[in-house]
Amino acid sequence: MGQPVNVGVVGCGAISAQYFQTIDRLPQLRLVAVADLDLDRAREAVRPYAGVDVLGVAELMADPRVDVVLNLTVPAAHAEVALQAIAAGKDVYCEKPLAATTADAARVLEAAAAAHVRVGCAPDTVLGTGTQTARNAIDDGLIGSPIAATATMMTPGHERWHPNPDFYYVPGGGPLLDMGPYYISSLVTLLGPVASVIGAASRTRPKRTIGSGPRQGEEIPVLVDTHVTGVLVHASGALSTLVMSFDGVATKAPNIEVHGEKGSLVVPDPNHFDGTVLISGKDGWRELPESAGYVGAGRGVGLIDFATPADKELRAGGSLAFHVLDVMESLLAAAGSGTAVTVTSTCERPRPVALHSSVS
């Protein structure tokens, strides 16, 4: 298999623990260093993992051991940190979204191309057995030619549980930029790239109240739309209806449904790696066995592709992440203008993942 890919992490917030656990159990990867503006937080985050250095950001970027910089900073800092890594000659993998804007994301991809380094980006949940089994069913023709899909995410807002939810309600956040990458990445994986969008959006209140932690009861401003809906017109002709909301209380709608000429699929929550895929037929709904994807995957499994030859496109790659961000920006533009908006970017439908019995 060769030597493992050495990973250096910038940002040791709440999500980092999930990445550290995944890296720790993947023989293709090795965590060598972390950095955070709060060094005490960084030390505490890696306390369970022996031999991991806690460095300043500049030190980590300059460390010759680091092959890939895993960028777990807040969305507003994604581009800046990615560009630092690229300037240091490192591959980079970002938490979603790739950047706060497509303009910043384009700078990242252009710099990476000039430096001959690779860019990956979450979400890699689409590499799990849930989305991949559904994709395999579509590719095998089990529902015929895809016609349409629906994707629904409804929650009253992350301020109920997150102790520092400010970034969810500033540009680069909101339900679409926060949760949309999971749903749209899954829709592109299932149905291919998006050619145009129409949309509408709203926000119910100008402030949110933090519900937990030391800042409980503090009000924060809402600077983004908190309910976004629209239709994605895929290049294939399929139509996906999308609802992303921090305003609704609950829903019983499936996270994703895909409808074809011969049948329909219920696709599990794209914020998770696994889950049951259902297919309709003449005798009603039945479960599909796992047929593709990484079994038992966790956040960070997309980093495995950095251990593959450089001429292979990363499945959780920069071009897909840029297209997803472009789709979201275009949807917000369509909501603001009341007209259809052409999505100027495109991407290849990511390579499928064969069924791997375990990730360990």
C-alpha positions in Angstrom: 0.0 0.0 0.0 3.0 2.3 0.5 3.5 5.0 3.1 0.4 6.6 4.6 -0.6 10.1 3.7 0.4 12.5 6.5 -2.4 14.9 7.5 -2.0 18.2 9.3 -5.2 19.8 10.7 -6.0 23.5 11.0 -9.0 24.1 13.2 -9.9 21.9 16.3 -13.6 22.8 16.8 -16.5 20.5 17.4 -16.3 18.6 14.1 -12.6 17.8 14.4 -13.2 14.9 16.8 -15.0 12.9 14.1 -12.2 13.5 11.6 -9.6 12.4 14.1 -11.4 9.2 14.8 -11.6 8.4 11.1 -8.0 9.2 10.4 -6.9 7.1 13.4 -8.5 3.9 12.0 -7.5 4.3 8.3 -4.1 2.8 7.5 -3.9 5.0 4.4 -3.8 8.1 6.7 -1.7 9.4 9.6 -2.4 12.5 11.8 0.9 14.2 12.5 0.1 17.8 13.5 -2.8 20.2 14.4 -3.1 23.9 14.7 -5.7 26.2 16.2 -6.0 29.8 17.3 -6.6 28.4 20.8 -3.6 26.1 21.4 -5.2 24.7 24.6 -8.2 23.6 22.6 -5.9 22.0 20.1 -4.0 20.1 22.8 -7.2 18.9 24.4 -8.5 17.7 21.0 -5.5 15.5 20.2 -5.0 14.3 23.8 -6.2 10.8 22.9 -3.8 10.5 20.0 -0.1 9.9 20.9 2.6 11.6 18.9 0.5 14.4 17.3 2.3 17.8 17.4 0.4 21.0 18.3 1.8 23.8 16.2 1.1 27.3 15.0 -0.6 27.6 11.7 2.6 28.9 9.9 4.6 26.1 11.5 2.2 23.5 10.3 2.2 24.9 6.8 6.0 24.7 6.7 6.2 21.2 8.3 7.8 19.0 5.6 6.0 15.9 7.1 2.6 17.3 6.2 1.3 16.0 2.9 -2.3 17.2 3.1 -3.7 20.1 5.1 -7.2 19.3 6.5 -9.0 22.7 6.8 -11.6 22.6 9.5 -11.9 26.4 10.1 -15.1 28.4 9.8 -16.4 28.9 6.3 -15.2 32.5 6.1 -11.6 31.3 6.6 -11.7 28.3 4.2 -10.2 30.1 1.2 -7.5 31.9 3.2 -6.3 28.8 4.9 -6.5 26.7 1.7 -4.4 29.3 -0.1 -1.8 29.2 2.6 -1.6 25.4 2.3 -1.3 25.6 -1.5 1.4 28.3 -1.3 3.3 25.8 0.9 3.0 23.1 -1.7 0.5 21.0 0.2 -2.6 19.2 -1.0 -5.7 20.5 0.9 -9.0 19.1 2.0 -11.7 21.6 3.2 -14.7 21.2 5.4 -17.7 22.3 3.3 -18.3 24.7 1.7 -15.1 25.0 -0.4 -15.2 28.8 0.3 -17.7 31.4 1.3 -18.1 32.5 -2.3 -17.5 31.1 -5.7 -15.0 33.9 -6.4 -12.9 32.8 -3.4 -13.3 29.1 -4.4 -12.1 29.9 -7.9 -9.0 31.5 -6.5 -8.3 28.3 -4.5 -8.7 26.0 -7.6 -6.7 28.3 -9.8 -3.9 28.4 -7.2 -3.9 24.7 -6.8 -3.8 24.1 -10.6 -0.8 26.4 -10.8 1.0 24.7 -7.9 0.1 21.2 -9.2 -1.5 20.2 -5.9 -4.9 18.6 -5.3 -8.0 20.0 -3.6 -10.7 17.9 -1.9 -13.7 19.0 0.0 -16.5 17.7 2.2 -19.0 16.3 2.2 -17.7 12.8 1.8 -20.9 11.3 3.2 -21.8 10.6 -0.4 -19.0 7.9 -0.4 -20.9 5.8 2.2 -23.2 2.9 1.5 -26.4 5.0 1.6 -25.9 7.3 -1.4 -23.6 4.8 -3.2 -26.2 2.0 -3.0 -28.8 4.3 -4.4 -26.5 5.4 -7.2 -25.7 1.8 -8.0 -29.4 1.1 -8.3 -29.8 4.0 -10.7 -26.8 3.0 -12.8 -28.1 -0.6 -13.0 -31.4 0.7 -14.4 -33.6 -0.5 -11.5 -35.8 2.6 -11.7 -35.4 3.3 -15.4 -34.4 6.8 -16.6 -34.5 9.3 -13.7 -37.2 11.9 -14.1 -37.1 13.9 -10.8 -36.0 14.0 -7.2 -37.0 15.8 -4.0 -34.6 16.8 -1.2 -35.9 18.1 2.1 -34.1 19.4 5.3 -36.2 21.0 7.9 -35.0 22.1 11.4 -35.8 25.0 13.7 -32.1 26.0 13.7 -28.7 25.0 15.1 -28.7 27.7 17.8 -30.7 25.3 19.9 -27.7 23.0 20.5 -24.6 24.7 19.2 -22.9 26.9 21.9 -21.4 29.3 19.2 -23.8 29.3 16.3 -23.0 32.8 15.0 -21.4 31.5 11.7 -24.7 29.8 10.8 -26.4 33.1 10.4 -23.8 35.2 8.5 -22.9 35.1 4.8 -21.4 31.7 4.1 -24.0 30.1 6.5 -27.7 29.7 6.5 -29.5 26.4 5.8 -28.5 26.3 2.2 -24.8 26.9 2.6 -24.6 24.8 5.8 -26.7 21.7 4.8 -27.1 22.2 1.1 -23.7 20.7 0.3 -24.8 17.3 1.6 -28.0 17.3 -0.4 -26.7 18.8 -3.6 -23.6 16.7 -3.6 -25.8 13.6 -3.3 -28.1 14.8 -6.1 -25.1 15.4 -8.4 -23.7 12.0 -7.5 -27.1 10.4 -8.3 -28.3 12.5 -11.3 -25.2 14.4 -12.6 -24.4 18.2 -12.7 -27.0 21.0 -12.6 -27.5 23.3 -15.6 -29.9 25.9 -14.2 -32.0 26.8 -11.1 -35.1 28.7 -10.0 -35.7 29.6 -6.4 -37.3 31.6 -3.6 -36.1 32.4 0.0 -37.2 34.0 3.2 -36.2 34.6 6.8 -38.7 34.6 9.7 -36.9 36.7 12.3 -34.0 39.0 12.6 -32.4 37.4 15.7 -31.8 34.0 17.2 -31.4 33.0 20.8 -28.6 30.6 21.8 -30.0 27.7 23.6 -27.0 26.0 25.3 -23.5 26.6 26.7 -22.0 29.6 28.4 -23.7 32.0 26.0 -27.2 30.6 26.6 -29.9 33.3 26.3 -27.7 35.6 24.2 -29.3 36.9 21.0 -27.3 36.9 17.7 -28.3 38.7 14.4 -29.6 36.8 11.4 -28.0 38.1 8.2 -29.0 35.4 5.7 -32.1 33.7 4.5 -33.2 30.9 6.7 -35.7 29.1 4.4 -34.6 28.4 0.8 -36.5 26.4 -1.8 -36.0 25.8 -5.5 -35.8 23.5 -8.5 -32.5 22.3 -9.9 -32.6 21.5 -13.6 -29.9 18.8 -14.2 -28.0 18.6 -17.4 -29.6 15.2 -17.9 -33.1 16.8 -17.9 -34.0 15.5 -14.4 -35.6 18.0 -12.0 -34.7 18.1 -8.3 -37.0 20.1 -5.9 -35.0 21.3 -2.9 -36.2 22.7 0.5 -33.6 23.8 3.1 -34.9 25.4 6.2 -33.9 26.6 9.7 -37.5 27.8 10.2 -39.6 24.7 10.1 -40.1 22.5 13.2 -40.1 19.0 11.7 -40.9 17.0 8.7 -41.8 13.4 7.8 -40.7 13.9 4.2 -37.9 11.6 3.1 -34.5 13.3 3.0 -34.2 12.4 -0.7 -36.5 10.6 -3.1 -35.5 9.8 -6.7 -38.3 9.0 -9.3 -37.7 7.1 -12.5 -39.8 5.7 -15.4 -40.0 2.3 -13.7 -39.9 3.1 -10.0 -38.7 5.3 -7.2 -36.0 5.2 -4.5 -35.9 6.6 -1.0 -32.3 7.7 -0.3 -31.1 8.0 3.3 -30.0 11.2 5.1 -27.0 12.5 3.1 -25.6 14.0 6.3 -24.9 10.3 7.2 -22.8 7.7 5.5 -25.2 4.7 5.7 -28.9 4.1 6.1 -31.6 2.1 4.4 -32.3 2.5 0.7 -35.9 1.7 -0.4 -37.1 0.9 -3.9 -40.7 0.8 -5.1 -42.0 -2.1 -7.2 -45.1 -3.9 -8.1 -45.3 -5.4 -4.6 -44.7 -2.0 -2.9 -41.5 -0.8 -1.2 -38.6 -3.1 -0.3 -35.1 -2.6 1.1 -32.1 -2.8 -1.1 -29.0 -4.6 0.3 -25.8 -2.6 0.5 -24.2 -2.8 -2.9 -21.7 0.0 -3.1 -19.8 2.5 -0.9 -17.6 2.4 2.2 -19.2 0.4 5.1 -18.8 2.0 8.5 -17.4 5.2 7.0 -16.9 8.4 9.0 -16.0 12.0 8.2 -12.6 12.1 6.6 -13.0 9.0 4.5 -12.7 11.2 1.4 -9.0 11.8 2.3 -8.3 8.2 1.2 -8.2 9.4 -2.4 -5.1 11.4 -1.7 -3.3 8.1 -1.5 -4.3 7.3 -5.1 -2.4 8.3 -8.2 -2.5 12.0 -8.9 -4.1 11.5 -12.3 -7.3 10.2 -10.7 -9.9 12.9 -9.8 -10.8 13.0 -6.1 -14.3 11.7 -5.6 -14.9 14.3 -2.9 -13.0 16.8 -5.1 -12.6 20.5 -5.7 -14.5 20.5 -9.0 -17.5 18.9 -7.5 -17.4 21.2 -4.4 -17.1 24.3 -6.7 -20.1 23.2 -8.8 -22.1 22.6 -5.6 -21.2 26.0 -4.3 -22.1 27.6 -7.7 -25.5 25.8 -7.6 -26.2 27.3 -4.2 -25.1 30.8 -5.1 -27.1 30.6 -8.3 -30.2 29.4 -6.3 -29.9 32.4 -4.0 -29.4 34.7 -7.0 -32.6 33.2 -8.5 -34.5 33.7 -5.3 -33.4 37.3 -5.2 -34.2 38.1 -8.8 -37.3 35.9 -9.3 -35.9 34.5 -12.5 -34.2 31.3 -13.6 -30.4 31.4 -13.4 -27.9 29.4 -15.5 -25.3 27.6 -13.5 -22.1 28.4 -15.4 -19.9 25.7 -14.0 -20.2 21.9 -14.4 -18.3 18.9 -13.2 -18.0 15.2 -13.9 -20.3 12.9 -12.0 -17.9 11.5 -9.4 -16.5 8.0 -9.8 -18.6 5.4 -8.0 -17.3 3.6 -4.9 -17.3 -0.2 -5.1 -18.6 -2.0 -2.0 -15.8 -2.1 0.7 -16.7 -4.5 3.5 -15.2 -2.1 6.1 -13.2 1.1 6.6 -10.4 0.2 9.0 
